[in-house]
Amino acid sequence: MCGIVGYIGPNNAQDILISGLSKLEYRGYDSAGIAVGDGACIATRKKAGKLANLTADLEHSPLPGTFGIGHTRWATHGPPNDTNSHPHATENGDIVLVHNGIIENYLELKEGLLERGHQFRSDTDSEVVAHLIEEAYAGNLEEAVRAALAKVRGAYALVVTHKDHREIVAARTVSPLVMGVGEGEMFLASDVPALLNYTRQMVFIQDGDMVILNDDGYRITDMQGHPVQREVETIDWDAEAAEKGGYDAYMQKEIFEQPQALSNTLLGRLHDDQGSVELDIELDPNSFDRIHIVACGTAYYAGMVGKYLLEQLARVPVELDVASEYRYREPVVTDRTLAIAVSQSGETIDTLEGMREAMRGGAQTLGIINAKGSSMTRELDHTLYVHAGPEIGVASTKAYTSMVSAFLLLALWLGQQRGTLSKEEVARLVHEARALPRLISEALSDDRLGRVRAVAQKYHQARDYLFLGRGVNNPTAYEGALKLKEISYIHAEAYAAGEMKHGPIALIDEHLPVVVVATESRLLEKTISNVQEVRARGGRVILILSDGDTENVQHAEDVLYVPRCDEMISPIVNAVPMQLLAYYTAETLGKDVDKPRNLAKSVTVE
Ligand code: F6R
């Protein structure tokens, strides 16, 4: 939610800021802006809409200078227009800032500032902070920022500069901020990919930290001004991983990266020779007797698969909640609860707060997380990284399949350690899981792509879609519906196939495409009975079938085949045609797949 960048060094600041923002646009694209200092003054340029609007403007009249700040916005306070765009400046233009987060007490602060004669240009909460800094400023920017933030309540990653100082001051509470350490130059950004073209040496700024950058390097302090030491970490993601690399969209690239992403998730964790699983976490497998899974959106659906896998393979009772409900429903948590957060970004505030709620109840916590160094990885007791690499596309794809694979590993490991699975069963499933990268490559073969594209084109004018699945593939239906609505804006609903007759069956008519996951499983016959119920009412059935299933073709108007595999790993393979159906539908409708309307990838507001 909003991306911010900062730069100070010998090079052209505008180019570096714009390059950084282009990697952060997934965080919001309601407007973009930069402010660049040249030693004498600070010039600001900002435009509503996507970053391209700003870059077109800068082409005609670039902003010269070697330090500056930038922002890409996901609007919260005030509509997306030029005025509400960041950076925000004081009336005299001396102080400029960019902000990601929400200032909760901004109305009360604004009232006071208005009484004291300040005039506001924008409707944003962020502008209030610029005025507070101005009030506190007496020649020292660092001290003024510190004094202003002492009055502020809420979440922020804030980057500030002043026309009279070749200096950038930044601070963080809740919203993410990472600092890049270059050779004679320093960088700031909301997320790692924005900096990969410039440096791999990064410091993850933590809650309550302030950082002061100048030509000599950096200092980190706490909010009282005491020095703080933070480790410089070397990030092993390469810059190319955050580029489109010849694909039309990041989402498309990330769909095709799944074989590699899954190899990375499984790497070093599956031991074929011993037929066992080893996890790089120090969790005592017998230290809990119930699990709570907490997540949002796609990560929640990965958690839904996790529930099936953990209960079936490890026989641990699992409760599953969307994070925004969990944190307020007063869940019953004990010191024998393992609370699992699932998150690509590791920053989603609802999930993080859900975990804090579990911690207050005495739970042990584990994160299934993609982003290295993110807030959750620091706050939770254990992190099982999914190692999917940077995911830029707003609609999650490779992170989903990697998260589900991480749940498979966890369930197998717990089943093995707690003795709920026989040695032979673990060895068999290890062997099956090992095949995942190959199975996903097969699911992405040209002929299959062609078939999904044809189906997408055939139904692209549908007003609604229904997705059905059962058992471990019930979540696959939910994830398929979410992907479709997110990027094509076609209304889609998902139901457990057996539940359809209890209401949603009323929706079925000859216009409704119904996607049914009907791959090899214990429940296949029951699923096919549900398909018959749809057919009998004229619904247009698109079946996802396992390769070689010639018997059930007769029940479908269209069939999408997927490689045959064990039921326990099938949700990972079956996610692929769902992702492709959404992608090709959006493509056919001419939608901007990487920038779906109203969405942002990292949701750091409640
Ligand atoms: C959907 C999607 C979102 C995220 C959700 C949680 O494609 O990407 O639903 O899954 O906002 O985000 P993370 O995983 O970063 O916590």
Boltz pocket constraint, residues with backbone or C-beta under 6 A from the ligand:
constraints:
  - pocket:
      binder: B
      contacts: [[A, 296], [A, 297], [A, 298], [A, 299], [A, 300], [A, 342], [A, 343], [A, 344], [A, 345], [A, 346], [A, 347], [A, 348], [A, 351], [A, 393], [A, 394], [A, 395], [A, 396], [A, 397], [A, 486], [A, 600], [A, 601], [A, 602], [A, 603]]
      max_distance: 6.0
